[in-house]
Structures are given as structure tokens and as C-alpha cells.
């Protein structure tokens, strides 16, 4: 099934490209015309991380003529076990720049469009209009929803994938008669309710498997060959080495692709790791609670270190999981995983000043809002979490 764009004249192959793609050209399902389709295709990759890496590597090697790379993050050491677009020497660099350099080394015939920006409702539709297909390799719910909504509204097929720990999923949304992402998940879970890969971990090879499935779906759509994952959710269990499939149907009541849609523009969902705002949306005693920097419910790592050193009575609550605590921990912290906090908050002193820490900050922010609702006097979110503490205070504290 071809992407939903106006037909255009296919570019010719050069002699060098004919040699390069020779093993494609001898496939009846590809041939010269199919390779010209690949050369003429424009695909946007949302994310240059775990899923974006196999997508970028294999789509460029396959000869997709134009690849857009959208990411606003920088390469970190913790990325390297799964994000193979980047190497050790790229740590600290823009992921978009690193990905561009790697793709150019694989196939200089590919045009790489660099989009170093945060996808939001205000910019997503204009950005994707220049592409035939979108492959979503993002790692947070806010981006997944804004990308899905825009693809439905612009009638652009969306090749979607997700990974967590040892499990992966893939599907194709937005094809005629098929479902969209909201047909599967109408609304995102509350921020902090579901750990992301930074909090829950991911097996390094898993994004490679799911990303390659996405790349395969992209190529099939461009070639208009085979049966796409429309109306099918492919599930992979890495520990069991098992694939299974769940059938999906378009929901006529879907708020974005249904018969009477209520969403006519992409929607931003605040509070996720890539959608942080200055104001939190939770409330306590009728007042908004802000857990961002420079407010009474926030504490920076420098102040935390100073006050812990002074021994002035500030208590520290660590809401990470047990296995994270085994990697890196601060002495004297009270440990209650976020998932257990609703059952165990009575173990804490409501009148004590309490600093709450997690890996990067979202889970501790959720804990602070919960504690305020329970009447705690002054819980404070440690900005940047234990990762920021390691970077700015104690470099001997392992990062993960």
C-alpha cells in the first residue's frame, strides 16, 4: 500500500546506485521501479535513539532517498548499549548531528533533513507535511499522541514501535480503513504512572528487533508490497523468544479518527519526560502545586548536598525501584518505591521537611504531588534526580 501522497515522478538510479542496490534489483518484488520508489520516498524518523537507530541505519542502507531525523536530545553514555547510530566519541553531541554523520557514512546518496526540535502540537503538522511516511521511535506518551494525531489529520501513514524491558510492540496506523494509535490507547496514562526506559530499563538488543520490524514495514509501504501491520499489533517477548499478534479494529468512537472526531488538532500532554512545564497541573487545598525549579516544592542537588552535609534535619525519600537502589544510592535515604507510596506514606513524618529523589525527576515529582494531597507540610522534588546529583555533586556515584 503506497503512502497517501500525490504521485510524483520517480528519480532515476545512477550507475553507482545500480551497483550498490544490486541485491534489491534482482528481487522481483523490488526491481528497478521499486528501488526508484525507495529513492523518491521521504520518511521522517521521530527519535534518533533505540528504535531510531535501526530505522536510520537500515532505511539509509536500503536507499530511502530522504530521511528526516527529529530529536532534541544529546548522546549520553547510557544510550550506547542500544542506540547504534552513536558511538563513544559522540557522547555530549546532538543526536541529530551524530545520526546525520553516521547515515552519511553508510550511504552518501541519502539526503538527511535535520530537525533538532521538540515536537509539539504547534509545530508537528507543518513538519510532517513534507514527508510520505512517519516512523515513530519516541519513548514517551506525549510525543506518541501528538505524532499520531498529526498523522491522522494529515493522512500520513504512521509506523509505530515501542519497547520496555524485555517486551516490544509494533503496528502501522493511519492507513485507510485501519485504526490509529488512539483506537488502541484512547488516552495516555497519568504522568509517572508507567515507568519509561530510563526508569524501568530495556534489553539492549530489543530496540534493534522492533526497529527493524518498523523498517521492514516502511519499505513494504513504499514498495506497495506484502501485507502491512494494519489492524494488527505485533508483540514480541524477548525472554520467551515469542511473537504473537493481536487484531485491532478502527474505533468508530475514536476521538481523532472516528466517525465524529472531537480532536481536530494535535493535543499536547504535559508532565512527561519530554514535555516538562513550569507549572504542574495537580492541586492541593484548591491551589496549583508547582514542582518545577525555583519554588518551595523543589530543591536543587547543590542545596540537597549542602543541607545533608550540615545535618539540619532534612530527610531524603528515594522512590526508585529496588534494582535501581543497588546501582546507586545516597546514604541515609528512606526507600519507598513510588508504586508502594500510597500504602506506605504513613511511615513518613508529615511535619518533617522531606526531599524526594528518583532517577531524573518525574517520579519524585509525582510523589511530591501525592504527599501534598495527603497533608505533608513541605515535600520537595530533587530536580534532575540522582543522575543530576552524580553529574554535579558526586562523580563516583554510578550513572545508569
Secondary structure, DSSP 4 states (H G I P E B T S, - for coil): ---SS---PPPPPPHHHHHHTHHHHTSTTTHHHHHHHHHH-EEEEE-SSHHHHHHHHHHHHHT-SEEEEE---B--GGGTTT-TT--GGGTTSBHHHHHHHHHHHH-TTSEEEEE-S---TTTHHHHHTT-SEEEE---SHHHHHHHHHHHHHHT-EEEEEEEEBTEEEEEEESSTTS--HHHH-SSPPPTTSS--HHHH-B-TTHHHHHHHHHHHHHHHHHHT-S---BTEEEEEETTTTEEEEEE----TT-TTTSTT-S--S----TTSTT---SS---EETTEE---SSSSTTEE-HHHHHHHHHHT-S-EEEE-S-HHHHHH---TT-EE--GGGHHHHGGGS-TTSEEEEE-SSSHHHHHHHHHHHHTT-SEEEEETTHHHHHHHHT-TTSPP-
